[in-house]
């Protein structure tokens, strides 16, 4: 009887040890998962950034706040530094949210990006009413001196000029181009250099990985450099789609811009999983199309097959980024999670898109694991 009890006790003890090991291993796995971080994984390659909206700048959601702090080491404001918000009237500036944004970056020791000093969209109404060259030059001088000067030493880099080109590489017929000519870019960079001498200065645009627009961008960047104005980098906005991701063009563009002596950044990265109207032209925000259920196929959730394709596309991208890590200084996602993404309302309102690495509940998706696995 004692022998039988001893055997039983041995069996029970062995079972308890197995269970204990399984629990311990699972706890260890969960601990590792909690400690995983994009910014840590890519700390030796480039900054991993995200774009922040007002709620995130105000730190209204603790779960989102935790994600921002643990996963990213660079930030860009979605809207609060754009003219219509920060400079609504000729002699009126609104710095409340911009001050909070810059303070948030400083508190968390992040690389802070200013976005965007000169842009044809989201202008304050008074700017569109300016008719003379002298008045528009005065606006640019006051605008850049006041805003870039206020954050001198606090902002690591400025998107000085945003989206100055058409899809064929010619200059966009913006108010700045029509009134001041193509030299408005040179003026903007010289003003920014004077107002914030220790800050990196960038040109930022979408689709400049496409051959025609890339050629126009190279000409534009070369003109700025040859003028004697300082320009430090170029931002390739990564607003792409999983069905036609231009990997070859992206890689060729990274190489081409680097050869100009510029840092290359991927500045607004998101990969749409939704179909888009054939008439859509790049990421021009003034485009809008009628709602159609056929254009919103994943309103109730993303199928596993599409989830896998999204992960594969991001994996392809990051393989290119890692290959050219000596040329790339930052990769910034345009949003923290899928709920925040502007692609839920562009170019068709009220759709359900899934373009980022974290879902609507701030949970990491398969794509997050794929991007992390590249560094293991």
C-alpha positions in Angstrom: 0.0 0.0 0.0 2.8 2.4 0.9 4.5 1.5 -2.4 1.4 2.2 -4.4 0.9 5.5 -2.6 4.5 6.4 -3.4 4.0 5.7 -7.1 0.8 7.7 -7.0 2.6 10.6 -5.3 5.4 10.4 -7.9 2.9 10.6 -10.7 1.1 13.5 -9.1 4.3 15.3 -8.5 5.5 14.8 -12.1 2.1 16.1 -13.3 2.4 19.2 -11.1 5.9 19.9 -12.4 4.7 19.7 -16.0 1.8 22.0 -15.3 4.1 24.4 -13.4 6.5 24.4 -16.3 3.7 25.1 -18.8 2.4 28.0 -16.7 5.9 29.3 -16.2 6.7 29.1 -19.9 3.4 30.7 -20.8 3.9 33.5 -18.3 7.4 34.1 -19.7 6.0 34.2 -23.3 3.3 36.7 -22.2 6.0 38.8 -20.5 8.1 38.8 -23.7 5.1 39.8 -25.7 4.4 42.7 -23.4 8.0 43.8 -23.7 8.1 43.7 -27.5 8.6 47.0 -29.0 9.1 48.4 -32.5 11.3 51.2 -31.4 13.6 48.8 -29.5 13.7 46.3 -32.3 14.7 49.0 -34.9 16.7 51.2 -32.6 20.0 50.6 -34.5 18.4 51.2 -37.9 16.0 54.2 -37.9 13.4 56.0 -35.9 9.9 54.3 -35.7 7.4 57.1 -35.7 3.6 57.7 -35.5 1.2 60.5 -36.3 -0.8 61.9 -33.4 -4.3 63.4 -33.3 -5.7 65.7 -30.7 -7.0 63.0 -28.3 -3.5 61.4 -28.3 -1.7 64.7 -27.7 -4.1 65.3 -24.8 -3.4 61.8 -23.5 -7.1 61.0 -23.2 -6.7 57.2 -23.5 -4.3 55.4 -21.3 -4.2 52.3 -23.5 -3.3 54.4 -26.5 -0.8 56.4 -24.5 1.0 53.2 -23.4 1.2 52.1 -27.1 2.7 55.4 -28.2 5.3 55.5 -25.5 6.4 51.8 -25.7 6.3 51.4 -29.5 7.4 54.7 -31.0 10.3 57.1 -30.6 9.3 59.7 -33.1 6.0 61.7 -33.5 4.4 63.8 -36.2 1.2 65.9 -35.6 -1.7 65.0 -38.0 -3.2 68.5 -38.2 -2.4 70.9 -35.3 0.6 72.6 -37.0 -1.2 73.2 -40.3 -2.0 76.8 -41.2 -5.8 76.8 -40.7 -5.3 75.7 -37.1 -2.1 77.3 -35.9 -2.3 80.6 -37.8 -6.1 81.2 -38.4 -5.8 85.0 -39.0 -3.1 87.4 -40.2 -2.1 88.5 -36.7 -3.5 85.5 -34.7 -1.7 82.3 -33.7 -3.1 79.3 -31.8 -0.3 77.5 -30.1 -2.2 75.6 -27.4 -2.2 72.1 -29.1 1.2 72.6 -30.7 2.7 73.4 -27.4 1.2 70.3 -25.8 2.4 68.2 -28.7 6.0 69.4 -28.4 5.9 69.0 -24.6 4.7 65.4 -25.0 7.6 64.6 -27.3 10.1 66.2 -24.8 8.6 64.3 -21.9 8.9 60.9 -23.6 12.3 61.8 -25.2 11.0 61.4 -28.7 12.2 62.9 -32.0 9.6 65.6 -32.7 8.6 66.5 -36.3 6.9 69.7 -37.3 4.3 69.3 -40.0 3.9 71.3 -42.3 5.1 74.9 -42.6 4.1 75.6 -46.3 1.3 73.6 -47.9 -1.4 74.5 -50.4 -4.1 72.6 -48.4 -5.7 73.4 -45.1 -4.7 77.0 -45.4 -6.4 79.6 -43.3 -9.1 81.5 -45.4 -7.2 84.8 -45.2 -4.2 83.3 -47.0 -6.3 82.4 -50.1 -7.4 86.0 -50.3 -3.9 87.3 -50.6 -3.4 88.7 -54.1 0.1 90.3 -54.3 3.6 88.9 -54.3 4.8 91.2 -51.5 1.9 90.3 -49.2 2.3 86.5 -49.8 6.1 86.8 -49.2 5.3 88.7 -46.0 2.9 86.0 -44.9 5.5 83.3 -45.5 8.1 85.3 -43.6 5.9 85.9 -40.6 4.4 82.4 -40.6 7.8 80.6 -40.7 9.6 83.0 -38.4 6.9 82.8 -35.8 6.2 79.1 -35.8 9.6 77.6 -36.5 11.2 80.2 -34.3 8.9 79.3 -31.4 9.9 75.7 -31.4 13.6 76.3 -32.2 15.6 73.6 -30.3 12.4 71.7 -29.5 11.5 70.3 -32.9 14.0 67.9 -34.5 12.8 68.3 -38.0 10.4 70.4 -40.1 8.4 69.4 -43.2 9.1 72.8 -44.7 7.2 72.4 -47.9 4.5 69.8 -48.4 3.3 68.4 -51.8 4.4 70.9 -54.3 4.3 68.6 -57.3 1.7 67.2 -59.7 1.7 63.5 -60.6 3.7 64.2 -63.8 6.4 66.0 -61.9 5.4 69.5 -62.8 4.8 72.1 -60.2 1.3 72.2 -58.6 -0.5 75.4 -59.4 -0.9 76.4 -55.8 -1.3 79.9 -54.6 2.4 79.9 -53.7 3.5 78.8 -57.2 1.1 81.1 -59.0 2.0 84.2 -57.1 5.7 83.6 -56.3 6.8 81.1 -58.9 8.9 78.0 -58.2 11.3 80.0 -56.1 8.8 79.9 -53.3 10.5 76.7 -52.2 13.9 78.2 -52.0 12.4 81.1 -50.0 10.7 78.8 -47.6 13.8 76.7 -46.9 16.0 79.8 -46.4 13.4 81.3 -44.0 13.2 78.0 -42.1 17.0 77.7 -41.8 17.2 81.1 -40.3 14.3 80.7 -37.9 15.4 77.2 -36.7 19.1 76.8 -37.5 19.6 73.5 -35.6 16.5 71.8 -37.0 16.5 69.3 -39.9 14.6 70.6 -43.0 12.6 68.3 -45.3 10.6 68.3 -48.5 7.6 65.9 -48.1 5.3 64.5 -50.8 3.3 61.5 -51.9 3.9 59.3 -55.0 7.4 60.6 -55.4 8.5 57.0 -55.8 6.7 57.0 -59.1 9.2 57.6 -62.0 7.7 60.8 -63.5 7.0 62.4 -60.2 10.4 61.2 -58.9 12.1 63.0 -61.7 10.3 66.2 -60.9 11.2 65.8 -57.2 14.9 65.3 -58.0 14.8 68.5 -60.1 13.1 70.4 -57.3 15.5 69.1 -54.6 18.5 69.8 -56.8 17.2 73.4 -57.3 16.9 74.0 -53.6 20.4 72.6 -52.9 22.0 74.6 -55.8 20.3 77.8 -54.5 22.4 77.6 -51.3 19.4 76.9 -49.1 19.8 74.1 -46.7 17.7 70.9 -47.1 18.5 67.8 -45.1 16.0 65.2 -46.2 13.1 64.1 -48.3 10.0 62.4 -47.1 8.3 59.7 -49.2 4.7 59.5 -48.0 3.9 55.8 -47.9 0.2 55.9 -48.8 0.0 52.7 -50.7 -2.3 49.8 -51.3 -1.7 46.1 -50.7 -2.9 45.3 -54.3 -0.3 47.4 -56.1 2.6 48.1 -53.8 5.4 49.6 -56.0 8.3 47.9 -54.3 10.8 48.3 -57.2 9.9 52.0 -57.5 10.2 52.6 -53.8 13.7 51.0 -53.6 14.9 52.9 -56.7 13.7 56.1 -55.2 15.4 55.6 -51.8 18.6 55.1 -53.7 18.1 58.1 -56.0 17.3 60.5 -53.2 20.2 59.3 -51.1 22.5 60.0 -54.0 21.5 63.7 -53.7 23.1 63.7 -50.3 19.7 63.7 -48.5 18.3 61.6 -45.7 15.4 59.6 -46.8 12.3 59.1 -44.6 9.1 57.2 -45.1 6.8 59.7 -43.5 3.1 58.7 -43.6 3.1 55.0 -44.0 -0.2 53.1 -44.2 -1.3 50.3 -46.5 -5.0 50.4 -47.5 -6.7 47.0 -47.9 -9.8 48.5 -49.6 -10.5 49.1 -53.3 -10.3 52.6 -54.5 -12.1 54.5 -57.4 -10.2 54.4 -60.6 -10.4 58.2 -60.8 -8.4 58.6 -57.5 -5.2 60.7 -58.0 -2.6 60.0 -55.3 -3.4 61.4 -51.8 -4.8 64.8 -52.7 -7.2 65.4 -49.8 -9.7 67.4 -51.8 -10.9 64.2 -53.6 -14.1 62.6 -52.4 -16.3 59.9 -53.9 -19.8 58.6 -53.2 -20.3 55.8 -50.7 -20.9 52.4 -52.1 -21.2 49.1 -50.1 -19.0 47.4 -52.8 -16.2 49.7 -51.9 -16.4 48.8 -48.2 -16.2 45.0 -48.3 -14.7 44.4 -44.8 -17.1 46.4 -42.6 -17.7 43.4 -40.3 -14.0 42.3 -40.1 -11.0 41.5 -42.1 -10.7 38.0 -43.6 -7.6 36.0 -42.7 -6.5 35.9 -46.3 -6.4 39.7 -46.4 -4.8 39.9 -43.0 -2.1 37.6 -44.3 -1.6 39.7 -47.5 -1.3 42.9 -45.4 1.4 41.3 -43.3 3.2 40.0 -46.4 3.2 43.5 -48.0 4.6 45.2 -44.9 7.2 42.4 -44.6 8.3 43.2 -48.2 8.5 46.9 -47.4 10.5 46.5 -44.3 13.0 44.1 -46.0 13.7 47.0 -48.4 14.0 49.5 -45.5 16.4 47.3 -43.7 18.4 46.7 -46.9 18.8 50.5 -47.2 19.0 51.3 -43.5 22.1 53.4 -44.1 20.0 55.8 -46.2 16.8 55.9 -44.1 16.5 57.9 -40.9 12.9 57.4 -40.0 9.8 55.3 -40.8 6.6 57.0 -39.5 3.2 55.3 -39.6 0.3 57.6 -40.3 -1.6 56.8 -37.1 -1.4 54.7 -34.0 -4.2 52.2 -34.7 -6.8 51.3 -37.4 -9.5 53.4 -35.7 -7.5 56.6 -36.0 -6.6 56.1 -39.7 -7.7 58.8 -42.1 -8.2 56.1 -44.6 -11.5 55.3 -42.9 -12.8 58.4 -44.6 -10.6 58.9 -47.6 -11.3 58.9 -50.5 -14.8 57.6 -49.5 -16.3 58.4 -46.1 -17.5 55.9 -43.5 -15.5 52.9 -44.6 -13.7 50.4 -42.4 -10.0 50.2 -43.3 -7.2 48.2 -41.6 -3.9 49.9 -42.8 -1.8 49.9 -39.6 0.0 47.5 -37.2 -2.5 47.8 -34.3 -6.2 47.1 -34.5 -9.1 49.2 -33.2 -8.6 47.8 -29.7 -4.9 48.7 -29.7 -3.9 45.0 -30.1 -1.0 44.0 -32.3 -2.0 42.4 -35.6 -0.2 39.7 -37.5 1.6 42.4 -39.5 3.1 43.6 -36.2 4.7 40.2 -35.6 5.9 40.0 -39.2 7.7 43.4 -38.9 9.2 42.4 -35.5 10.3 39.0 -36.8 12.5 40.6 -39.3 14.7 41.7 -36.5 15.0 38.4 -34.7 
